[in-house]
Amino acid sequence: MLNKVKLYLKGASKLYNKEIITSGDYAKEYDKVASTYNLWLAEMGKFTDKIIKPEYYNEEKRLKILDFACGTGYITKKLLEKEIDCEITAVDISAKMLEQFKEVVGSEVRIINQDGMKFLENTEEKFDLVFCGWALPYFNQKELIKQFKRVLYKKGLACVIVNSQGTLQGIEEIFLKVMEKNQQEVNKFMDIRFHLPKGTEGLEKWFKNQNFATVKISEEENNFAFDTPEELFEWLTKTGAIAGTAQIFQDFEKVKDDIIAEIKKKKYENGKYVINHKFASGIFQRS
Ligand SMILES: C[S@@+](CC[C@H](N)C(=O)[O-])C[C@H]1O[C@@H](n2cnc3c(N)ncnc32)[C@H](O)[C@@H]1O
């Protein structure tokens, strides 16, 4: 009990002093994930496809598209496959994610290695479409959607897929338990949970507040089951599903076994170690 109180006091002080995971930390984490991120795409890419819907695009002009926090370029590649007449700008903070991207596209895509928010704040360009796949919680959602509105042409579309509240059930508790046990290792806190929408209702509200109209919206959940806690841990770390969490600790290697032990205790269901991914997606029009 005393340990828990100590951790919460430490957490409150770190949050107050803004000793939290930063965009630079996410860049480092995604640099590490870059070579295995395809594991995520192989299972979850099909859900991203639901925000790539040419039937909603204006076919009368060459479209200017922003692939925001583009990672290894899944969305851009899908758009190119569909042979849409367009010019794409793709921005991401992780140089290593972009290296994977550059290997498969040519000069038709302008790739920019920069903090996404800095790019948005400084650009005078306008776009017909902005895509944001699995990255919205790394930003202050209000500021981000305000910037999407600023850079979109009138009637332009913001196409988003994002983890929602209730995703990775139990993982936050597991990390808190490990942090409580290894307080001397705790470096920073993470505030990502405050940036997850409350399902479709929450996502729609965020966009509606910035005068976007909803074109299409949905919510889904996908479960993955593994034979061992180590395999579940690998899925979480190699896909980027818990990107950023390693930076909570001074030395992640030191707490790895404790995390796996907690997964073993808390994530066992019907003979398997199970994890859920809950997410919302939507297409919103700037009115
Ligand atoms: C889960 S990946 C999604 C990649 C891609 N959009 C997709 O759908 O596959 C999240 C991406 O957000 C990027 N990211 C995180 N914080 C960022 C920031 N501040 N600016 C730009 N990109 C950022 C990461 O580097 C990573 O490539």
PDBQT file of the ligand as one rigid body, heavy atoms in Angstrom, charges set to zero:
ROOT
HETATM    1  C1  LIG A 301       1.579   3.138 -35.159  1.00  0.00    +0.000 C 
HETATM    2  S1  LIG A 301       2.626   4.019 -36.240  1.00  0.00    +0.000 S 
HETATM    3  C2  LIG A 301       1.517   4.341 -37.596  1.00  0.00    +0.000 C 
HETATM    4  C3  LIG A 301       2.203   4.486 -38.918  1.00  0.00    +0.000 C 
HETATM    5  C4  LIG A 301       1.294   4.612 -40.125  1.00  0.00    +0.000 C 
HETATM    6  N1  LIG A 301       0.460   5.786 -40.047  1.00  0.00    +0.000 N 
HETATM    7  C5  LIG A 301       0.436   3.360 -40.297  1.00  0.00    +0.000 C 
HETATM    8  O1  LIG A 301      -0.790   3.476 -40.369  1.00  0.00    +0.000 OA
HETATM    9  O2  LIG A 301       1.019   2.290 -40.387  1.00  0.00    +0.000 OA
HETATM   10  C6  LIG A 301       2.712   5.577 -35.450  1.00  0.00    +0.000 C 
HETATM   11  C7  LIG A 301       3.660   6.542 -36.125  1.00  0.00    +0.000 C 
HETATM   12  O3  LIG A 301       3.524   7.825 -35.519  1.00  0.00    +0.000 OA
HETATM   13  C8  LIG A 301       4.796   8.433 -35.567  1.00  0.00    +0.000 C 
HETATM   14  N2  LIG A 301       4.851   9.551 -34.630  1.00  0.00    +0.000 N 
HETATM   15  C9  LIG A 301       4.759   9.537 -33.286  1.00  0.00    +0.000 A 
HETATM   16  N3  LIG A 301       4.881  10.783 -32.795  1.00  0.00    +0.000 NA
HETATM   17  C10 LIG A 301       5.070  11.603 -33.855  1.00  0.00    +0.000 A 
HETATM   18  C11 LIG A 301       5.269  13.006 -33.994  1.00  0.00    +0.000 A 
HETATM   19  N4  LIG A 301       5.306  13.830 -32.948  1.00  0.00    +0.000 N 
HETATM   20  N5  LIG A 301       5.398  13.510 -35.237  1.00  0.00    +0.000 NA
HETATM   21  C12 LIG A 301       5.377  12.700 -36.332  1.00  0.00    +0.000 A 
HETATM   22  N6  LIG A 301       5.216  11.371 -36.254  1.00  0.00    +0.000 NA
HETATM   23  C13 LIG A 301       5.047  10.825 -35.032  1.00  0.00    +0.000 A 
HETATM   24  C14 LIG A 301       5.739   7.300 -35.196  1.00  0.00    +0.000 C 
HETATM   25  O4  LIG A 301       7.082   7.584 -35.537  1.00  0.00    +0.000 OA
HETATM   26  C15 LIG A 301       5.126   6.139 -35.982  1.00  0.00    +0.000 C 
HETATM   27  O5  LIG A 301       5.718   6.011 -37.250  1.00  0.00    +0.000 OA
ENDROOT
TORSDOF 0
